[in-house]
Amino acid sequence: MTNISPQPGIMQIELYQGGAAHVDGVANVVKLSSNENPFGPSEEAKTAFRRASYELHRYPSTDHQALRQAIGAVHGVEADRVICGVGSDEIIAFLCQAYAGPGAEVIHTEHGFAMYRISALANGATPVEVPERERVTDVDAILSACTAATRLVFIANPNNPTGTMIGEGELARLADGLPDHVLLVIDGAYAEYVEGYDGGASLVEARDNVVMTRTFSKLYGLGGLRVGWGYGPAHVIDVLNRIRGPFNLSHAAQVAAEAAVRDTAWAEKCRDDNTRLRSWLAEALAGHGVVSDTSMANFILARFADRTEAEACDDYLKSQGLIVRRVGGYNLPQCLRITVGDESACRRVAHAVGQFMGSGR
Ligand SMILES: *Cc1c(COP(=O)(O)O)cnc(C)c1O
C-alpha cells in the first residue's frame, strides 16, 4: 500500500475515444470517424516534410516564427499574437492550465468537444455543461451559467459533433455579455470550411477577452503531424507562451504546416469539394428518411429514431466497411457522425444507409 494519489479531478477523466480505423474481417474499409480530409494534405506540405528529414539532428525553432508569419499572411492575423501548439488540443490545455485550477468553473456546451472537459479536469477545475437549443449553441444559456467562479467558456463554431454554428452577431453578444473575469475561447477547428468566416479573428481583434483556436488537422489534412494554433490578445498570448515547452513543435511539423497554409489553392479545392459532397450526402440520407441539421463542417450528424436504430445502422455500416462515429458520449445517442469522404465514400454511405433503412427491420 502506498499513499500515492493523483491530483483531484484526474480520476474523473474518461479516456478520449479516438475514431476507429479497422473492422475485423472486413477489407476495403473507409474511415469516416475522425473528420479527416479524404484527399490528404497539399503536395507542397508532403515535399516540405520529406525535406525536413535532412534536418532531424537539429533542434527545431522555438518561436515558430516562419510558421506564425505564414499563418498571419494567409489568415490576415497578427503573427505576434499567434501561438502554435501540438494540435489545438495543446492550446486548449494551455488555456486551462493558465486560467482554470481548483475552484474554477469551465463552461462547455451540451454537445461540446470532449477536450474541454478533459483539460478542465486535468487541471483540477470543474467543467460545467450548459444546454444547447436544438443542437445549437445557446448564448443566453451560457451567459446565465456564469458565476463568480467561471474562468473560461469554450465553444466550437462550427461545433463538433453537431456541425451547426452561430453567427458573428451572436458571438459578439456572447463576448460582450460575459463577466470581466471570463475568457471566451472560440474553437475554429472547422472554420476553414465556412467560406467568408474568419473563425472569430475580428472578435479577437476588437476585444481583450476572446481567444480563437485553429488546427491543421482538418481542412489541411495534417492530423498525423499535430499542429494547431491560437490567436488572442497580447496579454493572453504572453501567459500561454510562458507555459509552452520551447520545443513543442518538431521542425518537420513546422515546415509542413507552413507549406500547407501557403497552398491556398489546395485548401480551396478541399473546401469546395467538401461543400458539394456534404450537401449531396445530406440530401441522399434525407431521401432515405435520415435527417440532419445543416452542417457547416466536414461531417454530417445523422439523426435516427432512437439509440437502438442508430446503433443498428452503425453495425450495418461497419459490416459494409464504413466506419462512422457513435456520439452517445456527446449526449447524442440517437445520432451518428459521418465524415464527408471522397465521392466514392459518400456514395457507399448513402447506398448502405438506404439498404439499412429499407430493410424493414
Ligand atoms: C478536431 C478538433 C480539434 C482539433 O484538434 P487537434 O488537436 O488540432 O487535432 C479541436 N476542436 C474541435 C472541436 C475538433 O473537432
The ligand as a Tripos MOL2 file, in Angstrom:
@<TRIPOS>MOLECULE
LIG
   15    15     1     0     0
SMALL
NO_CHARGES

@<TRIPOS>ATOM
      1 C1        -10.6820   18.0060  -34.3510 C.3       1 LIG1
      2 C2        -10.9860   19.1050  -33.3990 C.ar      1 LIG1
      3 C3         -9.9620   19.8330  -32.8230 C.ar      1 LIG1
      4 C4         -8.5730   19.6520  -33.3260 C.3       1 LIG1
      5 O1         -7.7530   19.0030  -32.5260 O.3       1 LIG1
      6 P1         -6.2080   18.9610  -32.9050 P.3       1 LIG1
      7 O2         -5.6030   18.7620  -31.5660 O.co2     1 LIG1
      8 O3         -5.8310   20.2710  -33.5040 O.co2     1 LIG1
      9 O4         -6.0290   17.8230  -33.8390 O.co2     1 LIG1
     10 C5        -10.2690   20.8680  -31.9530 C.ar      1 LIG1
     11 N1        -11.5520   21.1620  -31.6740 N.ar      1 LIG1
     12 C6        -12.5590   20.5050  -32.2370 C.ar      1 LIG1
     13 C7        -13.9530   20.9150  -31.9510 C.3       1 LIG1
     14 C8        -12.3030   19.4410  -33.1050 C.ar      1 LIG1
     15 O5        -13.3110   18.7720  -33.6560 O.3       1 LIG1
@<TRIPOS>BOND
     1     1     2 1
     2     2     3 ar
     3     2    14 ar
     4     3     4 1
     5     3    10 ar
     6     4     5 1
     7     5     6 1
     8     6     7 2
     9     6     8 1
    10     6     9 1
    11    10    11 ar
    12    11    12 ar
    13    12    13 1
    14    12    14 ar
    15    14    15 1
@<TRIPOS>SUBSTRUCTURE
     1 LIG1         1 GROUP 0 **** ****
